[in-house]
């Protein structure tokens, strides 16, 4: 590559790039979806994807997975066939994606918005999680410190699970797709027999989109934290399901959009600079 500075020099050198390759996920030999991902932890990715889609819910629902060659071609390790556990129903045909899921969109190919509202078996509203704000603000630095591939490429998202009682990082995964990174940590939790993820915090290095909030709900995660903004639909889903949603988690501050009762030492509402009391959340609405 050439690093160019306007009015300055041109420097040629080698560079590191984040790998992006397609992964076809099959269930019982039947193609289900193709997602663009960073190779690695593919079994966790497939397991987490199936949790997010409501196909599986517990460790015993996932029997095995194997990389296989496609139509007589050499094995490129970009096709993964999953075997479900005994008695687990195969995915409904309506879940089959109409086209490739990109690394930036975990919902591409869904036929209708109704198909996105998958019902979760886990009730996060009753989760007893209580966590100190001083602990939460340490999560972004812990996340960044463990992003080994991002350190070399600058091109990956990360997701991590933290124990809400001790603050311990349980697992971290990186991927070119933020939804894939979340599926990988959820898949890890499923394979470890940890679902539902009671009193666990999901931390993401990107914005808090609807799809990531949905994935948290499907895994029974009571709190989602993000370094950037949430979308309006993400906030609505958090409100309807009882998820504590935290955005703009930077430095010593954060914005809590729902269920701030789970976070201790949160300052009481105070007047804004104009002198009016802080009111309910305002959402940006596009005409």
C-alpha positions as CSV (number, residue, x, y, z in Angstrom):
1,X,0.0,0.0,0.0
2,X,1.0,3.7,-0.4
3,X,0.5,6.1,2.5
4,X,0.1,9.5,1.0
5,X,0.1,12.9,2.8
6,X,-1.2,15.9,0.9
7,X,1.7,18.1,0.1
8,X,4.1,15.5,1.6
9,X,5.6,12.2,0.8
10,X,4.4,8.9,-0.5
11,X,5.5,5.9,1.5
12,X,5.1,2.3,0.2
13,X,5.0,-0.5,2.7
14,X,3.2,-3.8,3.5
15,X,0.0,-3.6,5.5
16,X,-2.3,-6.0,7.4
17,X,-5.9,-6.4,6.4
18,X,-8.8,-8.0,8.2
19,X,-9.9,-11.1,6.3
20,X,-13.5,-11.2,5.0
21,X,-14.8,-14.5,3.4
22,X,-18.2,-16.0,3.0
23,X,-19.5,-18.7,5.3
24,X,-22.4,-20.8,4.2
25,X,-24.3,-22.2,7.1
26,X,-26.2,-25.5,6.5
27,X,-28.4,-27.4,8.8
28,X,-28.7,-31.1,8.1
29,X,-27.2,-30.5,4.7
30,X,-29.8,-27.9,3.8
31,X,-28.4,-24.4,3.1
32,X,-29.7,-21.8,5.5
33,X,-27.7,-18.6,5.2
34,X,-24.5,-17.1,3.8
35,X,-22.7,-14.5,5.9
36,X,-19.6,-12.5,5.2
37,X,-17.3,-13.1,8.2
38,X,-13.7,-13.2,9.5
39,X,-12.7,-16.9,9.5
40,X,-12.2,-18.4,12.9
41,X,-14.6,-19.6,15.6
42,X,-17.0,-20.7,12.8
43,X,-18.8,-23.3,15.0
44,X,-19.5,-20.6,17.6
45,X,-20.7,-18.3,14.9
46,X,-23.2,-20.9,13.5
47,X,-24.4,-21.8,17.0
48,X,-24.9,-18.2,17.9
49,X,-26.7,-17.5,14.7
50,X,-29.1,-20.4,15.3
51,X,-29.8,-19.0,18.8
52,X,-30.5,-15.6,17.4
53,X,-32.9,-17.1,14.9
54,X,-34.7,-19.1,17.6
55,X,-33.8,-22.5,16.2
56,X,-31.9,-23.7,19.3
57,X,-31.9,-22.6,22.9
58,X,-29.7,-24.9,25.0
59,X,-26.4,-26.7,24.7
60,X,-28.0,-30.1,23.9
61,X,-29.9,-28.6,20.9
62,X,-26.5,-28.4,19.1
63,X,-25.1,-31.8,18.3
64,X,-22.1,-31.2,15.9
65,X,-20.8,-29.2,13.1
66,X,-18.3,-29.9,10.3
67,X,-16.6,-27.9,7.5
68,X,-17.4,-29.6,4.2
69,X,-16.5,-29.1,0.6
70,X,-19.1,-27.7,-1.8
71,X,-20.3,-29.7,-4.8
72,X,-17.1,-31.6,-5.3
73,X,-14.8,-28.7,-4.9
74,X,-11.8,-28.7,-2.5
75,X,-12.6,-27.9,1.1
76,X,-12.2,-24.1,1.5
77,X,-13.6,-24.2,5.1
78,X,-16.2,-21.8,4.0
79,X,-19.1,-24.2,4.3
80,X,-20.3,-25.4,7.7
81,X,-22.9,-28.1,8.2
82,X,-24.6,-28.2,11.6
83,X,-26.3,-31.3,13.0
84,X,-29.1,-30.5,15.5
85,X,-29.7,-32.4,18.7
86,X,-32.3,-35.2,19.0
87,X,-35.8,-34.0,18.7
88,X,-34.9,-30.4,17.6
89,X,-37.0,-29.3,14.7
90,X,-35.1,-28.1,11.6
91,X,-35.3,-24.4,10.8
92,X,-38.5,-23.1,9.3
93,X,-38.1,-22.5,5.6
94,X,-39.1,-18.9,6.1
95,X,-35.8,-18.4,7.9
96,X,-33.7,-19.1,4.8
97,X,-32.1,-15.9,3.7
98,X,-33.0,-14.6,0.3
99,X,-29.5,-13.5,-0.4
100,X,-26.0,-13.1,1.1
101,X,-25.8,-11.4,4.5
102,X,-23.2,-8.8,4.4
103,X,-20.7,-8.1,7.2
104,X,-22.5,-4.9,8.0
105,X,-26.1,-6.3,8.1
106,X,-27.3,-9.3,10.1
107,X,-30.8,-9.0,8.9
108,X,-30.3,-8.7,5.1
109,X,-32.6,-11.2,3.2
110,X,-35.4,-11.3,5.8
111,X,-38.7,-11.4,4.0
112,X,-40.6,-9.3,6.4
113,X,-40.0,-7.2,9.5
114,X,-42.3,-9.6,11.4
115,X,-39.7,-12.4,10.9
116,X,-37.2,-10.3,12.8
117,X,-39.3,-10.3,16.0
118,X,-38.3,-13.8,17.0
119,X,-39.7,-14.8,20.4
120,X,-37.2,-15.5,23.1
121,X,-37.6,-18.3,25.6
122,X,-35.8,-16.2,28.2
123,X,-37.4,-13.5,30.4
124,X,-34.7,-10.8,30.9
125,X,-37.1,-8.4,32.6
126,X,-36.9,-10.4,35.8
127,X,-33.1,-10.8,35.8
128,X,-31.8,-9.7,39.2
129,X,-28.6,-8.1,37.8
130,X,-27.3,-5.1,39.8
131,X,-24.0,-3.6,38.7
132,X,-22.0,-0.6,39.8
133,X,-21.4,2.2,37.2
134,X,-17.7,2.3,38.2
135,X,-17.4,-1.3,37.0
136,X,-19.3,-0.7,33.7
137,X,-16.9,2.1,32.7
138,X,-14.0,-0.3,32.8
139,X,-15.5,-2.6,30.1
140,X,-14.5,-0.5,27.0
141,X,-10.8,-0.5,28.0
142,X,-10.9,-4.2,28.7
143,X,-12.5,-4.8,25.3
144,X,-9.9,-2.7,23.5
145,X,-7.0,-4.3,25.3
146,X,-8.0,-7.7,24.1
147,X,-8.6,-6.8,20.4
148,X,-5.5,-8.4,19.0
149,X,-6.5,-8.4,15.4
150,X,-7.9,-4.9,15.5
151,X,-4.6,-3.8,16.9
152,X,-2.9,-4.9,13.6
153,X,-5.7,-4.1,11.1
154,X,-8.0,-1.5,12.6
155,X,-10.8,-3.2,10.7
156,X,-12.7,-5.4,13.1
157,X,-15.6,-5.1,15.5
158,X,-15.6,-6.9,18.8
159,X,-18.1,-8.2,21.3
160,X,-17.5,-9.5,24.8
161,X,-19.4,-11.0,27.7
162,X,-18.8,-9.8,31.2
163,X,-19.8,-11.3,34.5
164,X,-22.1,-8.6,36.0
165,X,-21.2,-9.7,39.6
166,X,-17.4,-9.7,39.3
167,X,-16.7,-7.6,36.2
168,X,-14.6,-10.5,34.8
169,X,-14.5,-10.8,31.0
170,X,-15.8,-14.2,30.1
171,X,-15.1,-14.2,26.4
172,X,-14.2,-11.8,23.5
173,X,-14.5,-12.4,19.8
174,X,-13.7,-10.2,16.8
175,X,-15.2,-10.1,13.3
176,X,-15.7,-7.8,10.3
177,X,-19.4,-8.0,11.1
178,X,-20.6,-6.7,14.4
179,X,-23.5,-9.1,14.4
180,X,-21.1,-12.0,13.7
181,X,-18.9,-11.0,16.7
182,X,-22.1,-11.1,18.9
183,X,-23.1,-14.5,17.4
184,X,-19.7,-15.8,18.2
185,X,-19.8,-14.9,21.9
186,X,-23.4,-16.2,22.1
187,X,-22.4,-19.4,20.4
188,X,-19.5,-19.8,22.8
189,X,-21.9,-19.4,25.7
190,X,-24.3,-22.0,24.2
191,X,-21.5,-24.5,23.7
192,X,-20.4,-23.9,27.3
193,X,-24.0,-24.6,28.6
194,X,-24.4,-21.1,29.9
195,X,-27.7,-20.0,28.3
196,X,-29.6,-18.1,29.4
197,X,-26.9,-15.6,30.2
198,X,-28.2,-14.4,33.6
199,X,-26.5,-11.4,35.2
200,X,-24.2,-11.1,32.2
201,X,-23.4,-7.9,30.3
202,X,-22.9,-7.9,26.5
203,X,-20.4,-5.2,25.4
204,X,-20.0,-4.2,21.7
205,X,-17.5,-1.9,20.0
206,X,-20.1,-0.4,17.7
207,X,-23.5,1.2,17.9
208,X,-26.4,-0.6,19.6
209,X,-28.6,-1.6,16.7
210,X,-31.9,-3.4,16.8
211,X,-30.3,-6.7,15.6
212,X,-27.8,-6.7,18.4
213,X,-30.5,-6.0,21.0
214,X,-32.5,-8.8,19.5
215,X,-29.5,-11.2,19.8
216,X,-29.0,-10.2,23.4
217,X,-32.7,-10.9,24.1
218,X,-32.5,-14.3,22.4
219,X,-29.6,-15.3,24.6
220,X,-31.2,-14.0,27.8
221,X,-28.7,-11.1,28.3
222,X,-30.2,-8.5,30.6
223,X,-27.8,-5.6,29.7
224,X,-26.3,-4.4,26.4
225,X,-23.6,-1.7,26.5
226,X,-22.1,0.0,23.4
227,X,-19.5,2.7,22.8
228,X,-21.8,4.4,20.3
229,X,-25.5,5.4,19.9
230,X,-28.5,3.1,19.9
231,X,-31.2,3.2,17.2
232,X,-34.8,4.1,18.0
233,X,-35.9,0.5,17.3
234,X,-33.2,-0.9,19.6
235,X,-34.5,1.3,22.4
236,X,-38.1,0.3,21.7
237,X,-37.1,-3.4,21.9
238,X,-35.2,-2.8,25.1
239,X,-38.2,-1.1,26.7
240,X,-40.6,-3.8,25.6
241,X,-38.4,-6.7,26.8
242,X,-36.8,-5.3,29.9
243,X,-33.2,-5.1,28.7
244,X,-31.0,-2.4,30.2
245,X,-29.5,-0.5,27.2
246,X,-26.4,1.6,27.6
247,X,-25.0,3.8,24.8
248,X,-22.1,6.3,24.5
249,X,-20.1,4.3,27.1
250,X,-17.0,6.4,27.0
251,X,-14.6,7.6,29.7
252,X,-16.5,8.0,32.9
253,X,-19.9,8.6,31.4
254,X,-22.7,6.7,29.8
255,X,-26.3,7.2,28.6
256,X,-28.8,4.7,30.0
257,X,-31.9,4.3,27.8
258,X,-33.9,1.7,29.8
259,X,-33.9,0.0,33.2
260,X,-31.3,2.3,34.9
261,X,-32.4,0.6,38.2
262,X,-29.9,-2.1,37.5
263,X,-27.0,0.4,37.7
264,X,-26.1,1.6,41.1
265,X,-24.7,5.1,41.8
266,X,-26.6,6.6,38.9
267,X,-27.0,10.4,39.5
268,X,-30.5,11.6,40.1
269,X,-32.2,13.6,37.3
270,X,-31.1,17.2,37.3
271,X,-32.1,20.3,35.5
272,X,-30.6,20.9,32.1
273,X,-28.6,24.1,31.3
274,X,-31.9,25.7,30.2
275,X,-33.4,25.0,33.6
276,X,-36.0,22.5,32.6
277,X,-36.1,19.1,34.1
278,X,-34.7,16.2,32.1
279,X,-37.7,14.5,30.5
280,X,-38.3,11.2,28.8
281,X,-36.1,9.9,26.0
282,X,-36.6,11.8,22.8
283,X,-36.2,9.8,19.6
284,X,-35.2,11.1,16.2
285,X,-38.0,10.5,13.7
286,X,-37.5,10.5,10.0
287,X,-40.4,11.8,7.9
